[in-house]
Amino acid sequence: MLDGAIRGLIDPVLDRVGARAARAGWGANTVTLVGLVLGLASAGLIALDAPGWALLPLVLSRLADGLDGAIARATRKTDFGGYLDIFCDFVFYGAVPMGFVWTDPGGNGAAGAFLLASFYANGTSFLGFAVLAEKRRMRTAARGVKSLYFTGGLLEGAETIAFFVALCLFPGSFSSLSWAFGTLCFITAGSRVVLAWRVFPSERP
């Protein structure tokens, strides 16, 4: 929901930094992988019951996630780069809740399973729409220039990162926050199904 507005604010800054990083020889895919390593380090710290310490690599991971695209725009975008970026994003999104479940399987297991199932549904709704949008050569830059077609929704990347930060700040509220956020994820996924039904009318039964 907030990604479009936030991208309009941060993209000019990221593009300037990305252009400098590209001139210094940084590669977009390398930055993507660094972001994944930082994200997994954050999940590992959460699993070790140190969610406060996990905040720094978590935030740095997301900065890398924004910077890789800026470097690609300053050099050359590739299909593999876009694929690697979304793959690493989804690995990160799954790793953070898993860290909380590993910390307290008995207390966080049920809510964590519900949250991960909602991520699975939400991710499928997003990627499935992107495949059909590409098939029909649909284009949008509402959330920045992307390799995939990004559909909006109640919950997007910005809300997910804010949710992860809240979990790290209030780890004792993992279950209640996860039940609530997971429910909103399922609503977001459902809204994308309705959008697909409207946008792709030839697929109606």
TIRO-2110 file (N, C-alpha, C; in Angstrom, 1 decimal):
// TIRO-2110
0.8, -1.2, 0.0, N, 1, A
0.0, 0.0, 0.0, CA, 1, A
0.9, 1.3, 0.0, C, 1, A
2.0, 1.2, 0.7, N, 2, A
2.9, 2.4, 0.8, CA, 2, A
4.0, 2.4, -0.1, C, 2, A
4.3, 1.3, -0.8, N, 3, A
5.5, 1.2, -1.6, CA, 3, A
5.6, 2.3, -2.7, C, 3, A
4.5, 2.6, -3.4, N, 4, A
4.5, 3.6, -4.4, CA, 4, A
5.0, 4.9, -3.9, C, 4, A
4.4, 5.4, -2.8, N, 5, A
4.7, 6.7, -2.2, CA, 5, A
6.2, 6.7, -1.7, C, 5, A
6.6, 5.6, -1.1, N, 6, A
7.9, 5.5, -0.5, CA, 6, A
9.0, 5.5, -1.7, C, 6, A
8.7, 4.7, -2.7, N, 7, A
9.6, 4.7, -3.8, CA, 7, A
9.9, 6.1, -4.4, C, 7, A
8.8, 6.9, -4.5, N, 8, A
9.0, 8.2, -5.1, CA, 8, A
9.9, 9.1, -4.2, C, 8, A
10.0, 8.8, -2.9, N, 9, A
10.9, 9.5, -2.1, CA, 9, A
12.3, 9.0, -2.1, C, 9, A
12.5, 7.7, -2.1, N, 10, A
13.8, 7.2, -1.9, CA, 10, A
14.5, 6.8, -3.2, C, 10, A
13.8, 6.7, -4.3, N, 11, A
14.5, 6.3, -5.5, CA, 11, A
15.5, 7.3, -6.0, C, 11, A
15.2, 8.6, -5.9, N, 12, A
16.2, 9.6, -6.4, CA, 12, A
17.5, 9.5, -5.6, C, 12, A
17.4, 9.2, -4.3, N, 13, A
18.6, 9.1, -3.5, CA, 13, A
19.3, 7.8, -3.8, C, 13, A
18.6, 6.7, -3.9, N, 14, A
19.2, 5.4, -4.3, CA, 14, A
19.8, 5.4, -5.6, C, 14, A
19.2, 6.2, -6.6, N, 15, A
19.8, 6.2, -7.9, CA, 15, A
21.1, 6.9, -7.9, C, 15, A
21.2, 8.0, -7.1, N, 16, A
22.5, 8.7, -7.0, CA, 16, A
23.6, 7.8, -6.4, C, 16, A
23.2, 7.1, -5.3, N, 17, A
24.2, 6.2, -4.6, CA, 17, A
24.5, 5.0, -5.5, C, 17, A
23.5, 4.5, -6.2, N, 18, A
23.7, 3.4, -7.1, CA, 18, A
24.6, 3.7, -8.3, C, 18, A
24.5, 4.9, -8.8, N, 19, A
25.4, 5.4, -9.9, CA, 19, A
26.8, 5.4, -9.4, C, 19, A
27.0, 5.9, -8.2, N, 20, A
28.4, 6.0, -7.7, CA, 20, A
28.9, 4.6, -7.4, C, 20, A
28.1, 3.7, -6.9, N, 21, A
28.5, 2.4, -6.6, CA, 21, A
28.9, 1.6, -7.9, C, 21, A
28.1, 1.9, -8.9, N, 22, A
28.4, 1.3, -10.2, CA, 22, A
29.7, 1.7, -10.8, C, 22, A
30.0, 3.0, -10.6, N, 23, A
31.3, 3.5, -11.1, CA, 23, A
32.4, 3.0, -10.3, C, 23, A
32.2, 2.6, -9.0, N, 24, A
33.2, 2.0, -8.2, CA, 24, A
33.4, 0.5, -8.5, C, 24, A
32.6, 0.0, -9.4, N, 25, A
32.7, -1.4, -9.7, CA, 25, A
31.8, -2.4, -9.0, C, 25, A
30.8, -1.9, -8.3, N, 26, A
29.9, -2.8, -7.6, CA, 26, A
28.9, -3.4, -8.6, C, 26, A
28.7, -4.7, -8.5, N, 27, A
27.7, -5.3, -9.3, CA, 27, A
26.3, -5.5, -8.7, C, 27, A
25.3, -5.4, -9.4, N, 28, A
23.9, -5.4, -8.8, CA, 28, A
23.7, -6.8, -8.2, C, 28, A
24.1, -7.9, -8.9, N, 29, A
23.8, -9.2, -8.3, CA, 29, A
24.6, -9.5, -7.1, C, 29, A
25.8, -8.9, -7.0, N, 30, A
26.6, -9.1, -5.8, CA, 30, A
26.0, -8.4, -4.6, C, 30, A
25.4, -7.2, -4.8, N, 31, A
24.7, -6.5, -3.8, CA, 31, A
23.5, -7.2, -3.4, C, 31, A
22.8, -7.8, -4.3, N, 32, A
21.6, -8.6, -4.0, CA, 32, A
22.0, -9.8, -3.1, C, 32, A
23.1, -10.5, -3.4, N, 33, A
23.5, -11.6, -2.5, CA, 33, A
24.0, -11.1, -1.2, C, 33, A
24.7, -10.0, -1.1, N, 34, A
25.1, -9.4, 0.2, CA, 34, A
23.8, -9.1, 1.0, C, 34, A
22.8, -8.6, 0.4, N, 35, A
21.5, -8.3, 1.1, CA, 35, A
20.9, -9.6, 1.7, C, 35, A
21.0, -10.7, 0.9, N, 36, A
20.5, -12.0, 1.4, CA, 36, A
21.2, -12.4, 2.6, C, 36, A
22.6, -12.4, 2.5, N, 37, A
23.4, -12.8, 3.6, CA, 37, A
23.1, -12.0, 4.9, C, 37, A
22.9, -10.7, 4.7, N, 38, A
22.6, -9.9, 5.9, CA, 38, A
21.2, -10.2, 6.4, C, 38, A
20.2, -10.5, 5.5, N, 39, A
18.9, -10.9, 6.0, CA, 39, A
18.9, -12.2, 6.7, C, 39, A
19.7, -13.2, 6.2, N, 40, A
19.8, -14.5, 6.9, CA, 40, A
20.6, -14.3, 8.2, C, 40, A
21.5, -13.4, 8.3, N, 41, A
22.2, -13.2, 9.5, CA, 41, A
21.2, -12.6, 10.6, C, 41, A
20.3, -11.7, 10.1, N, 42, A
19.3, -11.2, 11.0, CA, 42, A
18.4, -12.3, 11.5, C, 42, A
18.0, -13.2, 10.6, N, 43, A
17.1, -14.4, 11.0, CA, 43, A
17.9, -15.2, 12.0, C, 43, A
19.2, -15.4, 11.8, N, 44, A
20.0, -16.2, 12.7, CA, 44, A
20.1, -15.6, 14.1, C, 44, A
20.2, -14.3, 14.1, N, 45, A
20.3, -13.6, 15.5, CA, 45, A
18.9, -13.8, 16.2, C, 45, A
17.9, -13.7, 15.4, N, 46, A
16.5, -13.9, 16.0, CA, 46, A
16.4, -15.3, 16.6, C, 46, A
16.9, -16.3, 15.8, N, 47, A
16.8, -17.7, 16.3, CA, 47, A
17.7, -17.9, 17.5, C, 47, A
18.7, -17.1, 17.7, N, 48, A
19.5, -17.1, 18.9, CA, 48, A
19.0, -16.3, 20.0, C, 48, A
17.8, -15.8, 19.8, N, 49, A
17.1, -15.0, 20.9, CA, 49, A
17.7, -13.7, 21.1, C, 49, A
18.2, -13.0, 20.0, N, 50, A
18.8, -11.7, 20.1, CA, 50, A
18.1, -10.8, 19.0, C, 50, A
16.8, -10.6, 19.1, N, 51, A
16.1, -9.8, 18.1, CA, 51, A
16.5, -8.4, 18.0, C, 51, A
17.0, -7.8, 19.2, N, 52, A
17.4, -6.4, 19.1, CA, 52, A
18.6, -6.3, 18.2, C, 52, A
19.6, -7.2, 18.4, N, 53, A
20.8, -7.2, 17.5, CA, 53, A
20.5, -7.5, 16.1, C, 53, A
19.3, -8.1, 15.8, N, 54, A
18.9, -8.5, 14.5, CA, 54, A
18.5, -7.3, 13.7, C, 54, A
18.2, -6.2, 14.3, N, 55, A
17.6, -5.0, 13.6, CA, 55, A
18.6, -4.5, 12.6, C, 55, A
19.9, -4.4, 13.1, N, 56, A
20.9, -3.8, 12.2, CA, 56, A
21.1, -4.5, 10.9, C, 56, A
21.4, -5.8, 10.9, N, 57, A
21.5, -6.5, 9.6, CA, 57, A
20.2, -6.5, 8.8, C, 57, A
19.0, -6.5, 9.5, N, 58, A
17.8, -6.5, 8.8, CA, 58, A
17.6, -5.2, 8.0, C, 58, A
17.9, -4.1, 8.6, N, 59, A
17.8, -2.8, 7.9, CA, 59, A
18.8, -2.7, 6.8, C, 59, A
20.1, -3.1, 7.1, N, 60, A
21.1, -3.1, 6.0, CA, 60, A
20.7, -4.0, 4.9, C, 60, A
20.1, -5.1, 5.2, N, 61, A
19.6, -6.0, 4.1, CA, 61, A
18.7, -5.3, 3.2, C, 61, A
17.7, -4.6, 3.7, N, 62, A
16.7, -3.9, 2.9, CA, 62, A
17.3, -2.7, 2.2, C, 62, A
18.3, -2.1, 2.7, N, 63, A
19.0, -1.0, 2.0, CA, 63, A
19.7, -1.6, 0.8, C, 63, A
20.4, -2.8, 1.0, N, 64, A
21.0, -3.5, -0.2, CA, 64, A
20.0, -3.9, -1.2, C, 64, A
18.8, -4.3, -0.8, N, 65, A
17.7, -4.6, -1.7, CA, 65, A
17.3, -3.5, -2.5, C, 65, A
17.3, -2.3, -2.0, N, 66, A
17.0, -1.1, -2.8, CA, 66, A
18.2, -0.7, -3.7, C, 66, A
19.4, -0.9, -3.2, N, 67, A
20.6, -0.4, -3.9, CA, 67, A
20.9, -1.2, -5.1, C, 67, A
20.6, -2.5, -5.1, N, 68, A
20.9, -3.4, -6.2, CA, 68, A
20.1, -3.0, -7.5, C, 68, A
18.9, -2.6, -7.3, N, 69, A
18.1, -2.1, -8.4, CA, 69, A
18.6, -0.8, -9.0, C, 69, A
19.1, 0.1, -8.1, N, 70, A
19.7, 1.4, -8.5, CA, 70, A
20.9, 1.1, -9.3, C, 70, A
21.8, 0.2, -8.9, N, 71, A
23.0, -0.2, -9.6, CA, 71, A
22.6, -0.7, -11.0, C, 71, A
21.6, -1.6, -11.0, N, 72, A
21.2, -2.2, -12.3, CA, 72, A
20.7, -1.1, -13.3, C, 72, A
20.0, -0.1, -12.7, N, 73, A
19.5, 1.0, -13.6, CA, 73, A
20.6, 1.8, -14.1, C, 73, A
21.7, 1.9, -13.3, N, 74, A
22.8, 2.7, -13.7, CA, 74, A
23.8, 2.0, -14.7, C, 74, A
23.6, 0.7, -14.8, N, 75, A
24.5, -0.1, -15.7, CA, 75, A
23.6, -0.8, -16.7, C, 75, A
23.2, -2.1, -16.4, N, 76, A
22.4, -2.8, -17.3, CA, 76, A
21.5, -3.8, -16.6, C, 76, A
20.2, -3.6, -16.8, N, 77, A
19.2, -4.6, -16.1, CA, 77, A
19.2, -5.9, -16.9, C, 77, A
19.1, -7.0, -16.1, N, 78, A
19.1, -8.3, -16.8, CA, 78, A
17.9, -9.1, -16.2, C, 78, A
17.4, -10.0, -17.0, N, 79, A
16.3, -10.8, -16.5, CA, 79, A
16.7, -11.7, -15.3, C, 79, A
18.0, -12.2, -15.3, N, 80, A
18.4, -13.0, -14.2, CA, 80, A
18.6, -12.1, -13.0, C, 80, A
19.0, -10.9, -13.1, N, 81, A
19.1, -10.0, -11.9, CA, 81, A
17.8, -9.8, -11.3, C, 81, A
16.7, -9.6, -12.1, N, 82, A
15.4, -9.5, -11.5, CA, 82, A
14.9, -10.7, -10.9, C, 82, A
15.2, -11.9, -11.5, N, 83, A
14.9, -13.2, -10.9, CA, 83, A
15.6, -13.4, -9.6, C, 83, A
16.9, -13.1, -9.5, N, 84, A
17.7, -13.3, -8.3, CA, 84, A
17.1, -12.4, -7.2, C, 84, A
16.8, -11.2, -7.6, N, 85, A
16.3, -10.3, -6.6, CA, 85, A
15.0, -10.8, -5.9, C, 85, A
14.0, -11.2, -6.7, N, 86, A
12.8, -11.6, -6.1, CA, 86, A
13.0, -12.9, -5.3, C, 86, A
13.8, -13.8, -5.8, N, 87, A
14.1, -15.1, -5.1, CA, 87, A
14.7, -14.8, -3.7, C, 87, A
15.7, -13.9, -3.7, N, 88, A
16.3, -13.6, -2.4, CA, 88, A
15.3, -12.9, -1.5, C, 88, A
14.5, -12.0, -2.0, N, 89, A
13.4, -11.4, -1.2, CA, 89, A
12.6, -12.4, -0.5, C, 89, A
12.1, -13.4, -1.2, N, 90, A
11.2, -14.4, -0.6, CA, 90, A
11.9, -15.3, 0.4, C, 90, A
13.2, -15.6, 0.1, N, 91, A
14.0, -16.4, 1.1, CA, 91, A
14.1, -15.6, 2.4, C, 91, A
14.3, -14.3, 2.3, N, 92, A
14.4, -13.4, 3.5, CA, 92, A
13.1, -13.4, 4.2, C, 92, A
12.0, -13.2, 3.4, N, 93, A
10.7, -13.1, 4.1, CA, 93, A
10.3, -14.3, 4.9, C, 93, A
10.8, -15.5, 4.4, N, 94, A
10.5, -16.7, 5.1, CA, 94, A
11.4, -16.9, 6.3, C, 94, A
12.7, -16.5, 6.2, N, 95, A
13.7, -16.7, 7.2, CA, 95, A
13.4, -16.0, 8.5, C, 95, A
12.9, -14.8, 8.4, N, 96, A
12.7, -14.0, 9.7, CA, 96, A
11.6, -14.7, 10.5, C, 96, A
10.4, -15.0, 10.0, N, 97, A
9.5, -15.7, 10.9, CA, 97, A
10.0, -17.0, 11.4, C, 97, A
10.7, -17.7, 10.5, N, 98, A
11.3, -19.0, 11.0, CA, 98, A
12.2, -18.8, 12.2, C, 98, A
13.0, -17.7, 12.2, N, 99, A
13.8, -17.5, 13.3, CA, 99, A
13.1, -17.3, 14.6, C, 99, A
11.9, -16.7, 14.6, N, 100, A
11.1, -16.6, 15.8, CA, 100, A
10.5, -17.9, 16.2, C, 100, A
10.2, -18.7, 15.2, N, 101, A
9.6, -20.1, 15.5, CA, 101, A
10.7, -20.9, 16.2, C, 101, A
11.9, -20.9, 15.7, N, 102, A
13.0, -21.6, 16.3, CA, 102, A
13.3, -21.2, 17.7, C, 102, A
13.1, -19.9, 17.9, N, 103, A
13.4, -19.4, 19.3, CA, 103, A
12.5, -20.0, 20.3, C, 103, A
11.2, -20.1, 19.9, N, 104, A
10.2, -20.7, 20.8, CA, 104, A
9.2, -21.5, 20.0, C, 104, A
9.5, -22.7, 19.7, N, 105, A
8.6, -23.5, 18.8, CA, 105, A
7.2, -23.7, 19.5, C, 105, A
7.2, -23.9, 20.8, N, 106, A
5.9, -24.2, 21.4, CA, 106, A
5.0, -22.9, 21.5, C, 106, A
5.6, -21.8, 21.8, N, 107, A
4.8, -20.6, 21.8, CA, 107, A
4.6, -19.9, 20.5, C, 107, A
5.5, -20.0, 19.6, N, 108, A
5.4, -19.3, 18.3, CA, 108, A
5.0, -20.2, 17.1, C, 108, A
5.0, -21.5, 17.3, N, 109, A
4.8, -22.4, 16.2, CA, 109, A
3.6, -22.3, 15.4, C, 109, A
2.4, -22.2, 16.1, N, 110, A
1.1, -22.1, 15.3, CA, 110, A
1.0, -20.8, 14.6, C, 110, A
1.3, -19.7, 15.3, N, 111, A
1.2, -18.4, 14.6, CA, 111, A
2.2, -18.3, 13.5, C, 111, A
3.4, -18.9, 13.7, N, 112, A
4.5, -18.8, 12.6, CA, 112, A
4.0, -19.6, 11.4, C, 112, A
3.4, -20.8, 11.6, N, 113, A
2.9, -21.6, 10.5, CA, 113, A
1.9, -20.8, 9.7, C, 113, A
0.9, -20.2, 10.4, N, 114, A
-0.1, -19.4, 9.8, CA, 114, A
0.5, -18.2, 9.0, C, 114, A
1.5, -17.5, 9.6, N, 115, A
2.1, -16.4, 8.9, CA, 115, A
2.8, -16.9, 7.6, C, 115, A
3.6, -18.0, 7.7, N, 116, A
4.3, -18.4, 6.5, CA, 116, A
3.3, -18.9, 5.5, C, 116, A
2.2, -19.5, 5.9, N, 117, A
1.2, -19.9, 4.9, CA, 117, A
0.6, -18.7, 4.2, C, 117, A
0.4, -17.6, 4.9, N, 118, A
-0.1, -16.4, 4.3, CA, 118, A
0.9, -15.8, 3.4, C, 118, A
2.2, -15.9, 3.7, N, 119, A
3.2, -15.4, 2.8, CA, 119, A
3.2, -16.2, 1.5, C, 119, A
3.0, -17.5, 1.7, N, 120, A
3.0, -18.4, 0.5, CA, 120, A
1.8, -18.0, -0.4, C, 120, A
0.7, -17.8, 0.2, N, 121, A
-0.5, -17.4, -0.6, CA, 121, A
-0.3, -16.0, -1.3, C, 121, A
0.2, -15.1, -0.5, N, 122, A
0.4, -13.7, -1.0, CA, 122, A
1.5, -13.7, -2.1, C, 122, A
2.6, -14.5, -1.9, N, 123, A
3.6, -14.5, -2.9, CA, 123, A
3.1, -15.2, -4.2, C, 123, A
2.3, -16.2, -4.1, N, 124, A
1.8, -16.9, -5.3, CA, 124, A
0.9, -15.9, -6.0, C, 124, A
0.0, -15.2, -5.3, N, 125, A
-0.9, -14.3, -6.0, CA, 125, A
-0.1, -13.2, -6.7, C, 125, A
1.0, -12.7, -6.1, N, 126, A
1.8, -11.7, -6.7, CA, 126, A
2.5, -12.2, -8.0, C, 126, A
3.2, -13.4, -7.8, N, 127, A
4.0, -13.9, -8.9, CA, 127, A
3.1, -14.4, -10.1, C, 127, A
2.0, -15.0, -9.7, N, 128, A
1.1, -15.5, -10.8, CA, 128, A
0.5, -14.3, -11.6, C, 128, A
0.2, -13.2, -10.9, N, 129, A
-0.3, -12.1, -11.7, CA, 129, A
0.8, -11.5, -12.6, C, 129, A
2.1, -11.5, -12.1, N, 130, A
3.2, -11.0, -12.8, CA, 130, A
3.4, -11.8, -14.1, C, 130, A
3.3, -13.1, -14.0, N, 131, A
3.4, -14.0, -15.2, CA, 131, A
2.4, -13.7, -16.3, C, 131, A
1.1, -13.5, -15.8, N, 132, A
0.1, -13.2, -16.8, CA, 132, A
0.2, -11.8, -17.4, C, 132, A
0.7, -10.9, -16.5, N, 133, A
0.9, -9.5, -17.0, CA, 133, A
2.0, -9.5, -18.0, C, 133, A
3.1, -10.2, -17.8, N, 134, A
4.1, -10.3, -18.8, CA, 134, A
3.6, -10.9, -20.1, C, 134, A
2.8, -11.9, -20.0, N, 135, A
2.2, -12.6, -21.2, CA, 135, A
1.5, -11.6, -22.0, C, 135, A
0.8, -10.6, -21.3, N, 136, A
0.0, -9.6, -22.0, CA, 136, A
0.7, -8.3, -22.3, C, 136, A
2.0, -8.3, -22.0, N, 137, A
2.9, -7.2, -22.2, CA, 137, A
2.4, -5.9, -21.4, C, 137, A
1.9, -6.2, -20.2, N, 138, A
1.5, -5.1, -19.4, CA, 138, A
2.7, -4.4, -18.7, C, 138, A
2.7, -3.1, -18.5, N, 139, A
3.8, -2.4, -17.9, CA, 139, A
3.3, -1.4, -16.9, C, 139, A
4.1, -1.2, -15.8, N, 140, A
3.8, -0.2, -14.8, CA, 140, A
5.1, 0.2, -14.1, C, 140, A
5.2, 1.4, -13.8, N, 141, A
6.3, 1.9, -13.0, CA, 141, A
5.9, 2.6, -11.7, C, 141, A
4.7, 2.2, -11.3, N, 142, A
4.1, 2.9, -10.1, CA, 142, A
5.0, 2.6, -8.8, C, 142, A
5.7, 1.4, -8.8, N, 143, A
6.5, 1.1, -7.7, CA, 143, A
8.0, 1.0, -8.1, C, 143, A
8.3, 1.9, -9.0, N, 144, A
9.7, 1.9, -9.6, CA, 144, A
9.8, 1.0, -10.8, C, 144, A
10.9, 1.1, -11.5, N, 145, A
11.2, 0.3, -12.6, CA, 145, A
11.6, -1.1, -12.2, C, 145, A
10.8, -2.1, -12.5, N, 146, A
11.0, -3.4, -12.0, CA, 146, A
11.2, -4.4, -13.2, C, 146, A
11.8, -5.5, -12.9, N, 147, A
11.8, -6.6, -13.9, CA, 147, A
10.5, -7.3, -14.0, C, 147, A
9.7, -7.3, -12.9, N, 148, A
8.4, -8.0, -12.9, CA, 148, A
7.3, -7.0, -12.7, C, 148, A
6.1, -7.4, -13.1, N, 149, A
5.0, -6.5, -12.9, CA, 149, A
4.6, -6.5, -11.5, C, 149, A
4.6, -5.4, -10.8, N, 150, A
4.3, -5.3, -9.4, CA, 150, A
2.9, -4.8, -9.2, C, 150, A
2.0, -5.6, -8.6, N, 151, A
0.7, -5.2, -8.3, CA, 151, A
0.6, -4.7, -6.9, C, 151, A
-0.2, -3.7, -6.7, N, 152, A
-0.4, -3.1, -5.4, CA, 152, A
-1.2, -4.1, -4.5, C, 152, A
-1.4, -3.6, -3.2, N, 153, A
-2.1, -4.4, -2.3, CA, 153, A
-2.1, -3.8, -0.9, C, 153, A
-2.9, -4.3, -0.1, N, 154, A
-3.0, -3.8, 1.3, CA, 154, A
-1.6, -3.9, 2.0, C, 154, A
-0.9, -5.0, 1.8, N, 155, A
0.4, -5.2, 2.4, CA, 155, A
1.4, -5.4, 1.2, C, 155, A
2.5, -4.6, 1.3, N, 156, A
3.5, -4.8, 0.3, CA, 156, A
4.9, -4.8, 1.1, C, 156, A
6.0, -4.5, 0.4, N, 157, A
7.3, -4.6, 1.0, CA, 157, A
7.5, -3.7, 2.2, C, 157, A
7.0, -2.5, 2.1, N, 158, A
7.2, -1.5, 3.2, CA, 158, A
6.5, -2.0, 4.5, C, 158, A
5.3, -2.4, 4.3, N, 159, A
4.6, -2.9, 5.5, CA, 159, A
5.2, -4.1, 6.1, C, 159, A
5.7, -5.0, 5.2, N, 160, A
6.4, -6.2, 5.7, CA, 160, A
7.6, -5.9, 6.5, C, 160, A
8.4, -5.0, 6.1, N, 161, A
9.6, -4.6, 6.8, CA, 161, A
9.3, -3.9, 8.1, C, 161, A
8.3, -3.1, 8.1, N, 162, A
7.8, -2.4, 9.3, CA, 162, A
7.3, -3.5, 10.3, C, 162, A
6.7, -4.5, 9.8, N, 163, A
6.2, -5.6, 10.7, CA, 163, A
7.4, -6.4, 11.3, C, 163, A
8.4, -6.7, 10.5, N, 164, A
9.6, -7.4, 11.0, CA, 164, A
10.3, -6.5, 12.1, C, 164, A
10.4, -5.2, 11.8, N, 165, A
11.0, -4.3, 12.8, CA, 165, A
10.2, -4.4, 14.1, C, 165, A
8.9, -4.4, 14.0, N, 166, A
8.0, -4.4, 15.2, CA, 166, A
8.2, -5.8, 15.9, C, 166, A
8.4, -6.9, 15.2, N, 167, A
8.6, -8.2, 15.8, CA, 167, A
9.9, -8.1, 16.6, C, 167, A
10.9, -7.5, 16.0, N, 168, A
12.2, -7.5, 16.7, CA, 168, A
12.2, -6.6, 18.0, C, 168, A
11.4, -5.5, 17.9, N, 169, A
11.2, -4.6, 19.1, CA, 169, A
10.3, -5.2, 20.1, C, 169, A
9.4, -6.0, 19.7, N, 170, A
8.4, -6.6, 20.7, CA, 170, A
8.3, -8.1, 20.4, C, 170, A
9.3, -8.8, 20.7, N, 171, A
9.3, -10.3, 20.3, CA, 171, A
8.3, -11.1, 21.1, C, 171, A
7.9, -10.6, 22.3, N, 172, A
6.9, -11.2, 23.1, CA, 172, A
5.5, -11.2, 22.5, C, 172, A
5.3, -10.3, 21.5, N, 173, A
4.0, -10.1, 20.8, CA, 173, A
4.0, -10.9, 19.5, C, 173, A
5.0, -11.8, 19.2, N, 174, A
5.1, -12.4, 17.9, CA, 174, A
3.8, -13.1, 17.5, C, 174, A
3.2, -13.8, 18.4, N, 175, A
2.0, -14.6, 18.1, CA, 175, A
0.8, -13.7, 17.7, C, 175, A
0.5, -12.7, 18.5, N, 176, A
-0.6, -11.8, 18.2, CA, 176, A
-0.4, -11.0, 17.0, C, 176, A
0.9, -10.5, 16.8, N, 177, A
1.1, -9.7, 15.6, CA, 177, A
1.1, -10.6, 14.4, C, 177, A
1.5, -11.8, 14.5, N, 178, A
1.6, -12.7, 13.3, CA, 178, A
0.2, -13.1, 12.9, C, 178, A
-0.7, -13.4, 13.8, N, 179, A
-2.1, -13.8, 13.5, CA, 179, A
-2.7, -12.6, 12.7, C, 179, A
-2.5, -11.4, 13.2, N, 180, A
-3.1, -10.2, 12.6, CA, 180, A
-2.5, -9.9, 11.2, C, 180, A
-1.2, -10.0, 11.1, N, 181, A
-0.5, -9.7, 9.8, CA, 181, A
-0.8, -10.8, 8.8, C, 181, A
-0.8, -12.0, 9.3, N, 182, A
-1.1, -13.1, 8.4, CA, 182, A
-2.5, -13.0, 7.8, C, 182, A
-3.5, -12.6, 8.6, N, 183, A
-4.8, -12.4, 8.1, CA, 183, A
-4.9, -11.3, 7.1, C, 183, A
-4.1, -10.2, 7.3, N, 184, A
-4.1, -9.1, 6.3, CA, 184, A
-3.4, -9.6, 5.0, C, 184, A
-2.4, -10.5, 5.1, N, 185, A
-1.8, -11.1, 4.0, CA, 185, A
-2.7, -11.9, 3.1, C, 185, A
-3.6, -12.7, 3.8, N, 186, A
-4.6, -13.5, 3.1, CA, 186, A
-5.6, -12.6, 2.4, C, 186, A
-5.9, -11.5, 3.0, N, 187, A
-6.8, -10.5, 2.4, CA, 187, A
-6.2, -9.9, 1.2, C, 187, A
-4.9, -9.5, 1.3, N, 188, A
-4.2, -9.0, 0.2, CA, 188, A
-4.1, -10.0, -1.0, C, 188, A
-3.9, -11.2, -0.7, N, 189, A
-3.8, -12.3, -1.7, CA, 189, A
-5.2, -12.4, -2.4, C, 189, A
-6.3, -12.4, -1.6, N, 190, A
-7.6, -12.5, -2.2, CA, 190, A
-7.9, -11.3, -3.1, C, 190, A
-7.5, -10.1, -2.7, N, 191, A
-7.7, -8.9, -3.5, CA, 191, A
-7.0, -9.0, -4.8, C, 191, A
-5.9, -9.7, -4.9, N, 192, A
-5.1, -9.8, -6.1, CA, 192, A
-5.9, -10.8, -7.0, C, 192, A
-6.5, -11.9, -6.4, N, 193, A
-7.2, -12.8, -7.2, CA, 193, A
-8.4, -12.1, -7.8, C, 193, A
-9.1, -11.3, -7.1, N, 194, A
-10.2, -10.5, -7.6, CA, 194, A
-9.7, -9.6, -8.8, C, 194, A
-8.6, -8.9, -8.5, N, 195, A
-8.0, -8.1, -9.6, CA, 195, A
-7.7, -8.8, -10.8, C, 195, A
-7.1, -10.0, -10.7, N, 196, A
-6.8, -10.9, -11.9, CA, 196, A
-8.1, -11.3, -12.6, C, 196, A
-9.2, -11.5, -11.8, N, 197, A
-10.5, -11.9, -12.4, CA, 197, A
-11.0, -10.7, -13.3, C, 197, A
-10.7, -9.5, -12.8, N, 198, A
-11.2, -8.3, -13.6, CA, 198, A
-10.3, -8.0, -14.7, C, 198, A
-9.0, -8.1, -14.6, N, 199, A
-8.0, -7.7, -15.6, CA, 199, A
-7.9, -8.7, -16.7, C, 199, A
-8.1, -10.0, -16.4, N, 200, A
-7.9, -11.1, -17.4, CA, 200, A
-9.3, -11.7, -17.7, C, 200, A
-10.2, -11.0, -18.3, N, 201, A
-11.6, -11.4, -18.4, CA, 201, A
-11.7, -12.7, -19.3, C, 201, A
-10.8, -12.9, -20.2, N, 202, A
-10.9, -14.1, -21.1, CA, 202, A
-10.7, -15.4, -20.3, C, 202, A
-10.2, -15.2, -19.0, N, 203, A
-9.9, -16.4, -18.2, CA, 203, A
-11.2, -16.8, -17.3, C, 203, A
-12.2, -16.0, -17.4, N, 204, A
-13.4, -16.3, -16.6, CA, 204, A
-14.1, -17.6, -17.1, C, 204, A
-14.6, -18.3, -16.2, N, 205, A
-15.3, -19.6, -16.6, CA, 205, A
-16.6, -19.3, -17.3, C, 205, A
END
